Amino acid sequence: MYYSSGLDSAFLAVFVIIAFIVFIIGLVLVILYLLTLQRTLEAVSPENQKMPPGQVWMVFIPLFGIVWQFIMVNRIADSLKAEFQKRNIQADEDRPGAGIGIAYCVLGCCCVIPLLNFLAIIGYFVCWIIYWVKIAGYKRKLEQTRPAQTTGF
């Protein structure tokens, strides 16, 4: 007789619950990340925005989102560069965030390559976090040096 079917279903239930929790945590992190990118673009004056801030959410479009990440990283870098030049803010890079942003995008694509994926996923998460922190820092820098608002009175 085989009595482990109850044990197998309990294991499967625990696995599904853990996978669901990990998925939810990951989704929350991605949403917080995209909010940071959106708010950073919102801190850039409209004439220097190379993409509307709301377009960061296009990464959720299946397959297209993979390509969109590369486009988005470049457009954010160009937007920040133009805004920093306009406000005479010193940046530590010519195209703020572009290098580490492209690295995280490339490593993300490498995560689907067998055998390479185990190494790529570690680099992907490290670069993603570094990019997120850098962009958040640039957002703070923009907020601290906000140009004076003129009133219409």
Residue, then its C-alpha position, 0 to 999 in steps of 0.5 A: m500500500y502507498y500512504s504518502s498521497g496525503l503527505d504529497s498533497a500537503f507538500l504541494a500545498v505548502f509549496v504553492i503557498i510559498a510560491f504565491i508569497v514569493f510572487i506577491i513580494g516580487l510583485v510589490l518590489v517591482i511596483l515600488y521600483l516602477l513607482t521610483l522610476q515614474r516619480t523620477l521622470e515626473a521630477v524632470s521638466p516636461e521639455n526634458q522628458k524623453m518619455p512620459p512617466g507613465q510609460v514605465w508600466m509598459v514593462f508588464i506587457p509580456l515579451f515586449g517588456i523585455v525590450w522595453q526595459f532597454i528603451m526605458v533605461n536609455r530614455i531615463a538616462d537621456s532625460l536625467k542628462a538633459e535635466f541635469q544640464k538645464r539645472n547645472i547639476q553635476a552628475d557622476e556619469d555622462r548618462p545617469g544610470a545608463g551603464i548599470g541599467i543596461a547591465y541589469c537588462v542584459l543580465g535579465c535576458c541571460c537568466v533564460i540561458p541554461l547553465l548561465n542563468f544561475l550566475a546571471i540571476i545573482g548579477y541581475f538582482v545586484c545590478w537591479i538594486i544598484y540601478w534602483v538606488k541610483i535612480a532614487g538618488y537622482k530623484r532626490k537630487l532633482e527634488q532638492t534642486r527644484p527650480a523656483q516656481t513662478t506664480g501667475f499673480 
